[in-house]
């Protein structure tokens, strides 16, 4: 079988210190998009270094609030590569719960489910699952 071109594979970034949520996100991506490239980083500085050489990103799941992703320019780096930013973690959940006007991105709020993750993925066009609609963000 022919290997898919790296130019066509979706690239995902997961920046999280939560091992279980990271595993859930990576497992869901791998199940739905087996040719996807997934970069897992624990820190924001490593994430920026990882993003810099990339030409494109499908989705970046980042454990941070709006202020931090804006200050570090992670939002610009992801969106400049055609990607979508999904926030998670305490700061993002606090903004979501408080209806913060600074919150401009979706939040993957705990408890995280596969359906919530699927809602955020850029699925291949040939995937049957890409035609389904999943609810999940609170």
Biotite code that builds the C-alpha atoms (Angstrom):
import biotite.structure as struc

atoms = struc.array([
    struc.Atom([0.000, 0.000, 0.000], chain_id="A", res_id=1, res_name="UNK", atom_name="CA", element="C"),
    struc.Atom([1.275, 3.464, -0.865], chain_id="A", res_id=2, res_name="UNK", atom_name="CA", element="C"),
    struc.Atom([2.242, 5.724, 2.016], chain_id="A", res_id=3, res_name="UNK", atom_name="CA", element="C"),
    struc.Atom([0.240, 8.959, 2.201], chain_id="A", res_id=4, res_name="UNK", atom_name="CA", element="C"),
    struc.Atom([2.032, 12.158, 1.321], chain_id="A", res_id=5, res_name="UNK", atom_name="CA", element="C"),
    struc.Atom([3.123, 14.165, 4.336], chain_id="A", res_id=6, res_name="UNK", atom_name="CA", element="C"),
    struc.Atom([1.705, 17.211, 2.592], chain_id="A", res_id=7, res_name="UNK", atom_name="CA", element="C"),
    struc.Atom([-1.755, 15.647, 2.851], chain_id="A", res_id=8, res_name="UNK", atom_name="CA", element="C"),
    struc.Atom([-1.539, 14.273, 6.393], chain_id="A", res_id=9, res_name="UNK", atom_name="CA", element="C"),
    struc.Atom([-3.174, 16.367, 9.075], chain_id="A", res_id=10, res_name="UNK", atom_name="CA", element="C"),
    struc.Atom([-0.821, 17.682, 11.739], chain_id="A", res_id=11, res_name="UNK", atom_name="CA", element="C"),
    struc.Atom([-2.071, 18.021, 15.308], chain_id="A", res_id=12, res_name="UNK", atom_name="CA", element="C"),
    struc.Atom([-0.415, 19.625, 18.300], chain_id="A", res_id=13, res_name="UNK", atom_name="CA", element="C"),
    struc.Atom([-1.236, 18.680, 21.892], chain_id="A", res_id=14, res_name="UNK", atom_name="CA", element="C"),
    struc.Atom([0.230, 20.866, 24.633], chain_id="A", res_id=15, res_name="UNK", atom_name="CA", element="C"),
    struc.Atom([-0.769, 19.398, 27.971], chain_id="A", res_id=16, res_name="UNK", atom_name="CA", element="C"),
    struc.Atom([0.635, 18.226, 31.268], chain_id="A", res_id=17, res_name="UNK", atom_name="CA", element="C"),
    struc.Atom([-2.393, 15.979, 31.857], chain_id="A", res_id=18, res_name="UNK", atom_name="CA", element="C"),
    struc.Atom([-1.339, 12.506, 30.768], chain_id="A", res_id=19, res_name="UNK", atom_name="CA", element="C"),
    struc.Atom([-4.835, 11.010, 30.568], chain_id="A", res_id=20, res_name="UNK", atom_name="CA", element="C"),
    struc.Atom([-6.325, 13.834, 28.516], chain_id="A", res_id=21, res_name="UNK", atom_name="CA", element="C"),
    struc.Atom([-3.293, 13.788, 26.226], chain_id="A", res_id=22, res_name="UNK", atom_name="CA", element="C"),
    struc.Atom([-3.749, 10.036, 25.698], chain_id="A", res_id=23, res_name="UNK", atom_name="CA", element="C"),
    struc.Atom([-7.479, 10.478, 25.020], chain_id="A", res_id=24, res_name="UNK", atom_name="CA", element="C"),
    struc.Atom([-6.799, 13.161, 22.410], chain_id="A", res_id=25, res_name="UNK", atom_name="CA", element="C"),
    struc.Atom([-3.998, 11.187, 20.723], chain_id="A", res_id=26, res_name="UNK", atom_name="CA", element="C"),
    struc.Atom([-5.995, 7.935, 20.713], chain_id="A", res_id=27, res_name="UNK", atom_name="CA", element="C"),
    struc.Atom([-9.029, 9.656, 19.210], chain_id="A", res_id=28, res_name="UNK", atom_name="CA", element="C"),
    struc.Atom([-6.942, 11.312, 16.507], chain_id="A", res_id=29, res_name="UNK", atom_name="CA", element="C"),
    struc.Atom([-5.211, 8.020, 15.670], chain_id="A", res_id=30, res_name="UNK", atom_name="CA", element="C"),
    struc.Atom([-8.505, 6.124, 15.520], chain_id="A", res_id=31, res_name="UNK", atom_name="CA", element="C"),
    struc.Atom([-10.144, 8.607, 13.168], chain_id="A", res_id=32, res_name="UNK", atom_name="CA", element="C"),
    struc.Atom([-7.139, 9.742, 11.136], chain_id="A", res_id=33, res_name="UNK", atom_name="CA", element="C"),
    struc.Atom([-4.478, 6.993, 11.185], chain_id="A", res_id=34, res_name="UNK", atom_name="CA", element="C"),
    struc.Atom([-2.082, 8.912, 8.926], chain_id="A", res_id=35, res_name="UNK", atom_name="CA", element="C"),
    struc.Atom([-2.143, 12.039, 11.093], chain_id="A", res_id=36, res_name="UNK", atom_name="CA", element="C"),
    struc.Atom([1.028, 13.425, 12.587], chain_id="A", res_id=37, res_name="UNK", atom_name="CA", element="C"),
    struc.Atom([0.704, 14.253, 16.289], chain_id="A", res_id=38, res_name="UNK", atom_name="CA", element="C"),
    struc.Atom([3.186, 16.350, 18.238], chain_id="A", res_id=39, res_name="UNK", atom_name="CA", element="C"),
    struc.Atom([2.829, 16.196, 22.015], chain_id="A", res_id=40, res_name="UNK", atom_name="CA", element="C"),
    struc.Atom([4.522, 18.884, 24.101], chain_id="A", res_id=41, res_name="UNK", atom_name="CA", element="C"),
    struc.Atom([4.438, 19.518, 27.843], chain_id="A", res_id=42, res_name="UNK", atom_name="CA", element="C"),
    struc.Atom([5.430, 23.171, 27.738], chain_id="A", res_id=43, res_name="UNK", atom_name="CA", element="C"),
    struc.Atom([4.408, 26.202, 25.742], chain_id="A", res_id=44, res_name="UNK", atom_name="CA", element="C"),
    struc.Atom([7.991, 27.087, 24.820], chain_id="A", res_id=45, res_name="UNK", atom_name="CA", element="C"),
    struc.Atom([8.506, 23.656, 23.252], chain_id="A", res_id=46, res_name="UNK", atom_name="CA", element="C"),
    struc.Atom([5.210, 24.059, 21.416], chain_id="A", res_id=47, res_name="UNK", atom_name="CA", element="C"),
    struc.Atom([6.360, 27.291, 19.804], chain_id="A", res_id=48, res_name="UNK", atom_name="CA", element="C"),
    struc.Atom([9.603, 25.671, 18.695], chain_id="A", res_id=49, res_name="UNK", atom_name="CA", element="C"),
    struc.Atom([7.604, 22.785, 17.230], chain_id="A", res_id=50, res_name="UNK", atom_name="CA", element="C"),
    struc.Atom([5.148, 25.063, 15.398], chain_id="A", res_id=51, res_name="UNK", atom_name="CA", element="C"),
    struc.Atom([7.774, 27.329, 13.810], chain_id="A", res_id=52, res_name="UNK", atom_name="CA", element="C"),
    struc.Atom([8.990, 25.001, 11.005], chain_id="A", res_id=53, res_name="UNK", atom_name="CA", element="C"),
    struc.Atom([5.497, 23.717, 10.163], chain_id="A", res_id=54, res_name="UNK", atom_name="CA", element="C"),
    struc.Atom([3.662, 24.986, 7.106], chain_id="A", res_id=55, res_name="UNK", atom_name="CA", element="C"),
    struc.Atom([0.269, 23.910, 8.395], chain_id="A", res_id=56, res_name="UNK", atom_name="CA", element="C"),
    struc.Atom([-1.549, 22.644, 11.469], chain_id="A", res_id=57, res_name="UNK", atom_name="CA", element="C"),
    struc.Atom([-5.029, 21.125, 11.602], chain_id="A", res_id=58, res_name="UNK", atom_name="CA", element="C"),
    struc.Atom([-5.799, 21.619, 15.300], chain_id="A", res_id=59, res_name="UNK", atom_name="CA", element="C"),
    struc.Atom([-3.767, 22.626, 18.337], chain_id="A", res_id=60, res_name="UNK", atom_name="CA", element="C"),
    struc.Atom([-5.094, 21.519, 21.718], chain_id="A", res_id=61, res_name="UNK", atom_name="CA", element="C"),
    struc.Atom([-3.378, 23.826, 24.213], chain_id="A", res_id=62, res_name="UNK", atom_name="CA", element="C"),
    struc.Atom([-3.587, 23.763, 28.001], chain_id="A", res_id=63, res_name="UNK", atom_name="CA", element="C"),
    struc.Atom([-3.835, 27.496, 28.614], chain_id="A", res_id=64, res_name="UNK", atom_name="CA", element="C"),
    struc.Atom([-6.202, 30.394, 28.929], chain_id="A", res_id=65, res_name="UNK", atom_name="CA", element="C"),
    struc.Atom([-6.787, 33.155, 26.400], chain_id="A", res_id=66, res_name="UNK", atom_name="CA", element="C"),
    struc.Atom([-4.342, 35.563, 28.016], chain_id="A", res_id=67, res_name="UNK", atom_name="CA", element="C"),
    struc.Atom([-1.466, 33.080, 27.901], chain_id="A", res_id=68, res_name="UNK", atom_name="CA", element="C"),
    struc.Atom([-1.974, 31.960, 24.286], chain_id="A", res_id=69, res_name="UNK", atom_name="CA", element="C"),
    struc.Atom([-2.247, 35.595, 23.196], chain_id="A", res_id=70, res_name="UNK", atom_name="CA", element="C"),
    struc.Atom([0.794, 36.704, 25.202], chain_id="A", res_id=71, res_name="UNK", atom_name="CA", element="C"),
    struc.Atom([2.939, 33.860, 23.821], chain_id="A", res_id=72, res_name="UNK", atom_name="CA", element="C"),
    struc.Atom([1.467, 34.359, 20.326], chain_id="A", res_id=73, res_name="UNK", atom_name="CA", element="C"),
    struc.Atom([0.489, 30.708, 20.109], chain_id="A", res_id=74, res_name="UNK", atom_name="CA", element="C"),
    struc.Atom([-2.838, 31.830, 18.658], chain_id="A", res_id=75, res_name="UNK", atom_name="CA", element="C"),
    struc.Atom([-1.109, 33.656, 15.802], chain_id="A", res_id=76, res_name="UNK", atom_name="CA", element="C"),
    struc.Atom([1.291, 30.781, 15.162], chain_id="A", res_id=77, res_name="UNK", atom_name="CA", element="C"),
    struc.Atom([-1.526, 28.226, 14.896], chain_id="A", res_id=78, res_name="UNK", atom_name="CA", element="C"),
    struc.Atom([-3.949, 30.368, 12.926], chain_id="A", res_id=79, res_name="UNK", atom_name="CA", element="C"),
    struc.Atom([-1.152, 31.545, 10.627], chain_id="A", res_id=80, res_name="UNK", atom_name="CA", element="C"),
    struc.Atom([-0.710, 27.909, 9.610], chain_id="A", res_id=81, res_name="UNK", atom_name="CA", element="C"),
    struc.Atom([-4.398, 27.417, 8.892], chain_id="A", res_id=82, res_name="UNK", atom_name="CA", element="C"),
    struc.Atom([-5.085, 25.673, 12.180], chain_id="A", res_id=83, res_name="UNK", atom_name="CA", element="C"),
    struc.Atom([-7.732, 25.879, 14.817], chain_id="A", res_id=84, res_name="UNK", atom_name="CA", element="C"),
    struc.Atom([-6.925, 26.484, 18.448], chain_id="A", res_id=85, res_name="UNK", atom_name="CA", element="C"),
    struc.Atom([-8.732, 24.595, 21.207], chain_id="A", res_id=86, res_name="UNK", atom_name="CA", element="C"),
    struc.Atom([-8.020, 25.610, 24.790], chain_id="A", res_id=87, res_name="UNK", atom_name="CA", element="C"),
    struc.Atom([-8.161, 23.320, 27.803], chain_id="A", res_id=88, res_name="UNK", atom_name="CA", element="C"),
    struc.Atom([-7.151, 23.217, 31.450], chain_id="A", res_id=89, res_name="UNK", atom_name="CA", element="C"),
    struc.Atom([-8.024, 25.245, 34.538], chain_id="A", res_id=90, res_name="UNK", atom_name="CA", element="C"),
    struc.Atom([-7.522, 28.740, 33.111], chain_id="A", res_id=91, res_name="UNK", atom_name="CA", element="C"),
    struc.Atom([-9.602, 28.003, 30.006], chain_id="A", res_id=92, res_name="UNK", atom_name="CA", element="C"),
    struc.Atom([-12.354, 26.339, 32.043], chain_id="A", res_id=93, res_name="UNK", atom_name="CA", element="C"),
    struc.Atom([-12.431, 29.306, 34.437], chain_id="A", res_id=94, res_name="UNK", atom_name="CA", element="C"),
    struc.Atom([-12.894, 31.646, 31.470], chain_id="A", res_id=95, res_name="UNK", atom_name="CA", element="C"),
    struc.Atom([-15.641, 29.427, 30.084], chain_id="A", res_id=96, res_name="UNK", atom_name="CA", element="C"),
    struc.Atom([-17.466, 29.214, 33.423], chain_id="A", res_id=97, res_name="UNK", atom_name="CA", element="C"),
    struc.Atom([-17.122, 32.967, 33.973], chain_id="A", res_id=98, res_name="UNK", atom_name="CA", element="C"),
    struc.Atom([-18.309, 33.837, 30.436], chain_id="A", res_id=99, res_name="UNK", atom_name="CA", element="C"),
    struc.Atom([-15.099, 35.803, 29.932], chain_id="A", res_id=100, res_name="UNK", atom_name="CA", element="C"),
    struc.Atom([-15.171, 38.255, 27.029], chain_id="A", res_id=101, res_name="UNK", atom_name="CA", element="C"),
    struc.Atom([-11.510, 37.342, 26.345], chain_id="A", res_id=102, res_name="UNK", atom_name="CA", element="C"),
    struc.Atom([-12.452, 33.777, 25.422], chain_id="A", res_id=103, res_name="UNK", atom_name="CA", element="C"),
    struc.Atom([-12.362, 33.541, 21.613], chain_id="A", res_id=104, res_name="UNK", atom_name="CA", element="C"),
    struc.Atom([-11.643, 29.837, 21.161], chain_id="A", res_id=105, res_name="UNK", atom_name="CA", element="C"),
    struc.Atom([-13.445, 26.615, 21.987], chain_id="A", res_id=106, res_name="UNK", atom_name="CA", element="C"),
    struc.Atom([-12.654, 24.961, 25.309], chain_id="A", res_id=107, res_name="UNK", atom_name="CA", element="C"),
    struc.Atom([-12.272, 21.220, 25.813], chain_id="A", res_id=108, res_name="UNK", atom_name="CA", element="C"),
    struc.Atom([-13.771, 21.146, 29.303], chain_id="A", res_id=109, res_name="UNK", atom_name="CA", element="C"),
    struc.Atom([-13.465, 18.273, 31.736], chain_id="A", res_id=110, res_name="UNK", atom_name="CA", element="C"),
    struc.Atom([-14.681, 15.622, 31.860], chain_id="A", res_id=111, res_name="UNK", atom_name="CA", element="C"),
    struc.Atom([-13.375, 15.156, 28.323], chain_id="A", res_id=112, res_name="UNK", atom_name="CA", element="C"),
    struc.Atom([-15.145, 12.643, 26.095], chain_id="A", res_id=113, res_name="UNK", atom_name="CA", element="C"),
    struc.Atom([-14.289, 11.156, 22.726], chain_id="A", res_id=114, res_name="UNK", atom_name="CA", element="C"),
    struc.Atom([-17.259, 12.983, 21.224], chain_id="A", res_id=115, res_name="UNK", atom_name="CA", element="C"),
    struc.Atom([-15.933, 16.315, 22.471], chain_id="A", res_id=116, res_name="UNK", atom_name="CA", element="C"),
    struc.Atom([-12.547, 15.624, 20.886], chain_id="A", res_id=117, res_name="UNK", atom_name="CA", element="C"),
    struc.Atom([-14.098, 14.449, 17.610], chain_id="A", res_id=118, res_name="UNK", atom_name="CA", element="C"),
    struc.Atom([-16.017, 17.709, 17.350], chain_id="A", res_id=119, res_name="UNK", atom_name="CA", element="C"),
    struc.Atom([-12.706, 19.606, 17.166], chain_id="A", res_id=120, res_name="UNK", atom_name="CA", element="C"),
    struc.Atom([-10.840, 17.435, 14.668], chain_id="A", res_id=121, res_name="UNK", atom_name="CA", element="C"),
    struc.Atom([-10.260, 18.310, 11.049], chain_id="A", res_id=122, res_name="UNK", atom_name="CA", element="C"),
    struc.Atom([-11.322, 14.945, 9.656], chain_id="A", res_id=123, res_name="UNK", atom_name="CA", element="C"),
    struc.Atom([-10.327, 13.641, 6.223], chain_id="A", res_id=124, res_name="UNK", atom_name="CA", element="C"),
    struc.Atom([-12.963, 14.401, 3.584], chain_id="A", res_id=125, res_name="UNK", atom_name="CA", element="C"),
    struc.Atom([-13.293, 10.728, 2.709], chain_id="A", res_id=126, res_name="UNK", atom_name="CA", element="C"),
    struc.Atom([-14.160, 9.798, 6.285], chain_id="A", res_id=127, res_name="UNK", atom_name="CA", element="C"),
    struc.Atom([-17.728, 8.729, 6.964], chain_id="A", res_id=128, res_name="UNK", atom_name="CA", element="C"),
    struc.Atom([-17.428, 10.145, 10.458], chain_id="A", res_id=129, res_name="UNK", atom_name="CA", element="C"),
    struc.Atom([-16.741, 13.624, 9.096], chain_id="A", res_id=130, res_name="UNK", atom_name="CA", element="C"),
    struc.Atom([-20.417, 13.825, 8.091], chain_id="A", res_id=131, res_name="UNK", atom_name="CA", element="C"),
    struc.Atom([-21.610, 13.309, 11.648], chain_id="A", res_id=132, res_name="UNK", atom_name="CA", element="C"),
    struc.Atom([-22.290, 16.118, 14.052], chain_id="A", res_id=133, res_name="UNK", atom_name="CA", element="C"),
    struc.Atom([-21.035, 15.777, 17.599], chain_id="A", res_id=134, res_name="UNK", atom_name="CA", element="C"),
    struc.Atom([-22.056, 17.930, 20.515], chain_id="A", res_id=135, res_name="UNK", atom_name="CA", element="C"),
    struc.Atom([-19.752, 18.226, 23.448], chain_id="A", res_id=136, res_name="UNK", atom_name="CA", element="C"),
    struc.Atom([-18.605, 21.689, 24.374], chain_id="A", res_id=137, res_name="UNK", atom_name="CA", element="C"),
    struc.Atom([-20.472, 23.002, 27.335], chain_id="A", res_id=138, res_name="UNK", atom_name="CA", element="C"),
])
